[in-house]
Amino acid sequence: MADPNLVVRVHPGLDEIDATAWNALITDNNPFLKHEFLYAMEEHGCVGEHFGWIPMHLAVYADEILVGAMPLYRKLNSYGEFVFDHAWEEAWRRVGLSYFPKLVSAVPYTPAVGSRMLTKPGLEQQIQSLFLHTARMLATEYEASGVHWLFPDSVNLAFLQEQGLVMRHDCQFHWRNRGYRTFEDFLEKLSARKRKRIRRERRKVEDAGVTLRRLDGRTASGQDWRDFAHFYDRLYEEKWGMPTFNQAFFKAVAQAFPQQVLLVMADYQGECVAGALMFASDTRLYGRHWGCTQEIDSLHFEACYYQGIEYCIEHGLQVFEPGAQGEHKVARGFEPVQTASAHWVAEQGFRESIQRFARLERHSVEAYMQQMQQQTAYRKESS
């Protein structure tokens, strides 16, 4: 039973919730869950009705003190989720039902694992139960097709699975720090062919005359952020159609937690031609965005992967998550890792078929991961 002293409230914006109290609930200094990161998206127009991400965050209070928080959005589309449910939308449409709106607990446009139910230690079970109950009630109120927790951490995932939610699985590729002292230490663990390939790619960038700059939120200039925002916009306009972040957002988060920002900028023949943006927690590095105005052989691999790996080694970070998908990462020292999401379906008639879909999908993901593991870049250790 929930503690009667706990009160849950719905907030249409992060500005209604105290930033210090929210951030005190975060573990591992996760940058994407920080109040400043989520609020910057709201303040600078990266979420809202125009993008189909309408904030309705949940907060739990005990005697007016924040003890639990859950980022939550009413979704009008499936854009920016990285957990693809187009087949579900089609199934709803075929029987004359609307799949939208739906409720989603996630960090918009960010396929990184993290807590979706922030809780004060000792109150996890009670607060998670409150969040689940409230989310279901809101789904009924808004006539939503369901509630979805995307990329929750293992604690949230275990709770949601115990409550009978549908579990979906996918595969990402992460790099793991095995106590390397230098980038060369890392290369020595790879097969000779993969080691030679990486060295060749790095040499191509160097021989082309490209200079790379590693910056943080303090050392990156206004011009650096203007350049990076231009790269980001150009990539989305050419390939993915709809840029959602903007220069004001990038500058806001850089100012809010400068030491957790890694901006890699590439200069070529007197001008800046490419950039990669990453964020760090206390233990992990997350690759998020890339863009360029000039294609230079292997520059993407250098800026997005090798610079990040070096940064992890130098700063003692344990894991590098470079983003969703990308089999090409396996040849560069990244390994398959299973991710998961949890789904509550409002329409009872769909629940059994959705469960069956998820089971088949999980078998497919497991087979794919085994296939990718066989292509590992790491050499076999002699017994």
C-alpha positions in Angstrom: 0.0 0.0 0.0 1.2 3.5 -0.8 2.1 5.8 2.1 -0.9 8.1 2.7 1.6 10.9 3.4 3.0 10.7 -0.1 1.3 13.1 -2.6 1.7 12.8 -6.4 1.3 15.9 -8.6 1.4 16.4 -12.4 3.5 19.3 -13.6 3.2 20.7 -17.1 6.7 22.1 -17.0 10.0 21.6 -15.1 9.9 25.2 -14.0 7.3 24.2 -11.4 9.8 21.8 -9.7 12.8 22.8 -7.7 16.0 22.0 -9.6 18.1 21.2 -6.6 15.5 18.8 -5.2 15.1 17.1 -8.5 18.8 16.7 -9.1 19.3 15.3 -5.6 17.4 12.2 -6.7 19.7 11.5 -9.6 22.3 8.7 -9.5 25.7 8.6 -11.3 25.4 12.3 -12.1 23.4 11.4 -15.2 23.4 14.5 -17.5 20.2 13.7 -19.3 18.1 13.4 -16.2 19.3 16.7 -14.8 16.7 19.3 -14.3 18.7 21.7 -16.4 18.9 19.4 -19.4 15.2 18.6 -19.4 14.2 22.2 -18.7 16.4 23.6 -21.4 14.5 21.5 -23.9 11.2 23.1 -22.7 12.7 26.6 -22.5 14.2 26.6 -25.9 11.4 24.9 -27.9 12.9 21.4 -28.3 9.7 19.8 -27.0 6.1 20.9 -27.0 3.0 20.3 -29.1 4.8 21.2 -32.4 7.2 18.2 -31.9 4.6 16.0 -30.3 6.3 15.9 -26.9 4.0 17.6 -24.4 5.4 17.7 -20.8 3.3 16.4 -17.9 6.0 15.3 -15.4 5.1 13.5 -12.2 6.4 14.4 -8.8 5.9 12.8 -5.4 6.1 14.9 -2.2 6.3 14.0 1.5 5.4 17.1 3.6 6.1 19.3 0.5 9.6 17.8 0.1 10.3 16.2 -3.3 11.0 12.5 -2.8 10.2 11.2 -6.3 10.2 12.4 -9.9 9.3 10.9 -13.3 9.8 12.7 -16.6 6.6 12.1 -18.6 5.2 13.3 -21.9 2.0 13.1 -23.8 3.0 12.0 -27.2 1.2 12.8 -30.5 3.6 10.8 -32.6 6.4 8.3 -32.3 9.2 10.7 -33.3 12.4 10.8 -31.3 11.8 7.6 -29.2 14.2 5.1 -30.7 11.8 2.3 -29.7 9.9 1.7 -32.9 6.2 0.9 -32.6 4.9 1.7 -36.1 3.5 -1.9 -36.3 1.5 -1.2 -33.1 0.1 2.0 -34.5 -1.0 0.2 -37.7 -2.7 -2.5 -35.6 -4.7 0.1 -33.8 -5.6 1.9 -37.0 -6.8 -1.3 -38.7 -9.5 -1.8 -36.0 -10.6 1.8 -36.1 -8.8 3.0 -32.9 -6.4 5.8 -32.4 -2.9 5.0 -31.2 -2.3 8.6 -30.2 -2.0 10.1 -27.8 0.2 7.8 -25.7 2.2 8.6 -22.6 6.0 8.2 -22.6 8.5 8.3 -19.8 11.8 9.0 -21.5 14.4 11.6 -22.2 13.3 13.0 -25.6 15.5 12.1 -28.6 18.0 10.3 -26.3 18.3 6.5 -26.4 20.4 6.2 -23.3 19.6 3.9 -20.3 18.8 5.7 -17.1 16.3 5.9 -14.2 12.8 6.9 -15.3 11.5 6.9 -11.7 13.8 8.9 -9.6 13.2 8.1 -5.9 14.6 8.9 -2.5 16.5 5.9 -1.1 14.2 3.6 1.0 11.0 4.6 -0.7 11.6 3.0 -4.1 8.8 0.4 -4.0 6.2 2.9 -2.7 7.0 5.7 -5.1 7.3 3.4 -8.2 3.9 2.0 -7.4 2.5 5.5 -7.1 4.0 6.4 -10.5 2.6 3.3 -12.2 -0.8 3.9 -10.7 -0.9 7.6 -11.6 0.4 7.0 -15.2 -2.4 4.5 -15.8 -5.0 6.9 -14.4 -3.7 9.7 -16.7 -3.8 7.3 -19.7 -7.5 6.8 -19.0 -8.1 10.5 -18.5 -6.4 11.4 -21.8 -7.7 8.4 -23.7 -4.1 7.3 -24.4 -3.4 3.9 -25.9 -0.8 3.1 -23.3 2.1 4.1 -21.2 5.7 3.5 -22.2 9.0 3.6 -20.2 11.8 3.8 -22.7 15.4 2.8 -21.7 14.7 2.5 -18.0 17.5 1.3 -15.7 17.6 -2.2 -14.2 15.8 -1.1 -11.0 12.8 0.4 -12.8 12.8 -2.4 -15.3 12.6 -5.1 -12.7 9.7 -3.3 -11.0 7.8 -2.9 -14.2 8.3 -6.5 -15.2 7.0 -7.6 -11.8 3.9 -5.6 -12.5 3.3 -7.6 -15.7 4.1 -4.9 -18.3 5.2 -5.9 -21.7 9.0 -6.0 -22.1 10.6 -5.1 -25.4 14.3 -5.6 -26.2 16.8 -4.1 -28.6 20.6 -4.0 -29.1 23.1 -1.2 -28.9 26.9 -1.3 -29.1 28.9 0.0 -26.1 32.6 0.2 -25.4 33.9 -1.1 -22.0 37.0 0.1 -20.3 39.1 -2.8 -19.2 41.5 -0.8 -17.1 43.4 0.6 -20.1 46.1 3.2 -19.4 46.4 4.4 -23.0 44.7 4.1 -26.4 47.5 1.8 -27.4 46.7 -0.5 -24.5 43.2 -0.8 -25.9 44.4 -1.5 -29.4 46.6 -4.3 -28.1 43.5 -6.2 -27.0 42.2 -6.2 -30.6 42.9 -8.6 -33.4 45.8 -7.6 -35.6 43.5 -6.9 -38.5 41.1 -4.6 -36.5 44.1 -2.9 -34.8 45.6 -2.1 -38.2 42.3 -0.8 -39.5 41.9 1.7 -36.6 45.4 2.9 -36.9 44.9 3.4 -40.6 41.7 5.4 -40.1 43.3 7.6 -37.5 46.3 8.2 -39.8 44.1 9.2 -42.7 42.6 12.0 -40.6 46.0 13.2 -39.5 47.5 13.0 -43.0 44.6 15.0 -44.3 45.7 17.9 -42.1 42.7 17.9 -39.8 43.2 19.3 -36.3 40.9 18.1 -33.5 40.0 20.2 -30.5 38.4 18.8 -27.4 36.3 21.3 -25.6 34.0 21.4 -22.6 31.3 23.8 -21.6 33.7 26.4 -20.4 36.3 26.3 -23.2 33.9 26.1 -26.1 33.3 29.6 -27.5 30.1 31.1 -28.9 31.5 30.5 -32.4 32.0 26.9 -31.6 28.4 26.5 -30.6 27.2 28.4 -33.7 29.3 26.1 -35.9 28.1 22.9 -34.1 24.5 24.0 -34.3 25.0 24.5 -38.1 26.5 21.0 -38.5 23.6 19.5 -36.5 20.9 21.3 -38.5 22.6 20.4 -41.8 22.7 16.7 -40.9 19.1 16.5 -39.9 17.8 18.6 -42.8 19.7 16.3 -45.3 19.1 12.9 -43.7 16.5 12.9 -40.9 14.2 15.8 -41.7 13.5 17.6 -38.5 16.2 19.1 -36.2 14.9 19.4 -32.7 17.8 20.8 -30.7 19.2 24.3 -31.3 22.1 26.5 -30.5 20.3 28.1 -27.5 19.8 24.6 -26.0 23.4 23.5 -26.5 24.7 26.7 -24.9 22.3 26.3 -22.0 23.3 22.8 -21.0 27.0 23.7 -21.6 26.7 26.5 -19.1 24.6 24.4 -16.6 27.1 21.6 -16.3 30.3 22.5 -18.3 32.5 19.7 -17.0 30.1 17.0 -18.3 30.2 18.3 -21.9 32.7 17.0 -24.4 32.6 18.9 -27.7 35.0 17.6 -30.4 35.6 20.1 -33.2 37.5 19.4 -36.4 39.4 22.2 -38.2 40.5 21.8 -41.8 42.3 24.3 -44.1 41.5 27.2 -41.8 37.9 26.5 -41.1 35.8 24.3 -38.7 34.2 21.6 -40.8 32.8 19.0 -38.3 31.8 18.5 -34.7 30.7 15.7 -32.3 28.9 16.3 -29.0 29.1 13.9 -26.0 28.0 14.1 -22.4 29.6 12.4 -19.4 28.2 11.0 -16.1 30.5 10.0 -13.3 31.1 6.6 -14.9 29.9 6.8 -18.5 30.3 8.8 -21.7 27.4 9.2 -24.1 27.9 10.1 -27.7 24.9 12.1 -29.0 25.3 14.3 -32.0 27.5 14.7 -35.1 27.5 16.9 -38.1 29.9 18.2 -40.8 30.1 20.4 -43.8 32.9 18.5 -45.5 33.3 14.8 -45.9 36.8 13.7 -44.9 37.8 10.0 -45.0 37.4 8.5 -41.5 36.8 11.8 -39.7 33.4 10.5 -38.4 35.1 7.5 -36.8 37.8 9.7 -35.2 35.6 12.4 -33.9 32.7 10.2 -32.7 34.5 7.0 -31.5 38.2 7.3 -31.1 38.2 10.6 -29.4 35.5 9.4 -27.0 37.5 6.2 -26.2 40.6 8.2 -25.5 38.6 10.5 -23.3 37.2 7.6 -21.3 40.6 6.1 -20.8 42.1 9.5 -19.6 39.2 10.2 -17.2 38.6 6.7 -15.9 35.1 6.3 -17.3 33.9 2.7 -17.5 31.5 2.7 -20.5 31.1 4.6 -23.7 27.6 4.6 -25.2 28.0 6.1 -28.7 24.2 6.1 -29.5 21.7 3.7 -31.0 22.3 1.1 -33.7 25.4 0.8 -36.0 27.0 -2.6 -36.7 30.1 -0.8 -38.0 30.9 0.0 -34.3 31.7 -3.7 -33.7 34.9 -3.5 -35.8 36.0 -0.6 -33.7 35.9 -2.2 -30.3 32.2 -1.8 -29.3 30.2 -4.8 -28.2 26.5 -5.7 -28.4 24.5 -4.9 -25.3 20.8 -5.6 -24.7 18.5 -2.7 -23.9 14.9 -2.8 -22.9 11.7 -0.9 -22.5 8.4 -1.5 -20.6 4.9 -1.0 -22.0 1.4 -0.9 -20.4 -1.3 -1.3 -23.0 -4.7 0.2 -22.2 -6.7 -1.8 -24.7 -7.1 -5.3 -23.1 -7.8 -7.0 -26.4 -4.3 -6.1 -27.7 -2.3 -7.3 -24.7 -1.9 -10.9 -25.6 -0.9 -10.2 -29.2 1.5 -7.5 -28.0 3.1 -9.9 -25.6 3.5 -12.5 -28.3 5.1 -9.8 -30.6 7.6 -8.9 -27.8 8.6 -12.5 -27.2 9.3 -13.1 -30.9 11.2 -9.8 -31.0 13.3 -10.8 -28.0 14.4 -14.0 -29.7 15.3 -12.1 -32.8 17.4 -9.6 -30.8 19.2 -12.4 -28.9 20.1 -14.2 -32.2 21.3 -10.9 -33.6 23.5 -10.2 -30.6 25.0 -13.6 -30.8 25.8 -13.0 -34.5 27.4 -9.6 -33.6 29.4 -11.1 -30.8 31.0 -13.5 -33.2 32.3 -10.6 -35.2 34.1 -9.1 -32.1 37.2 -7.0 -32.8 38.9 -8.4 -29.7 41.5 -11.2 -30.1 40.9 -14.4 -28.3 43.1 -14.8 -25.2 45.2 -17.9 -25.2 44.3 -20.3 -22.4 
